[in-house]
Amino acid sequence: MISKQEVEHIAKLARLELSQEELEKMQKELGTILDYVKMLNKLDVSDVESSSRSTIVENVTREDIAKEQNLDSIEGIKRQFPAKEGDHLKVKGVLN
């Protein structure tokens, strides 16, 4: 069983304010959880394959391939743009 002081310490770390009633309830619940974990630790799992070993990890990112630009469409955009300064397109300031 977990002590009341340990529950208070955990509550303080989690920045929780617990009443005495809540502290007692948490003490029982955490004790039950820890008892269950102890029971699980006693199980023999030597013949059970780890799920992490059965997962195949592979790179799923696509190859970065440069594409040829369609200069006709770029020039069309430049012609339609309302504000230009030389080869540059003028836009409203984002950061003032």
Buried (B, 14 or more C-beta within 10 A) or exposed (E): EBEEEBBBEBBEEEEEEBEEEEBEEBBEEBBEEEEEEEEEEEEEEEEEEEEEEEEEEEEEEEEEEEEEEEEEEEEEEEEEEEEEEEEEEEEEEEEE
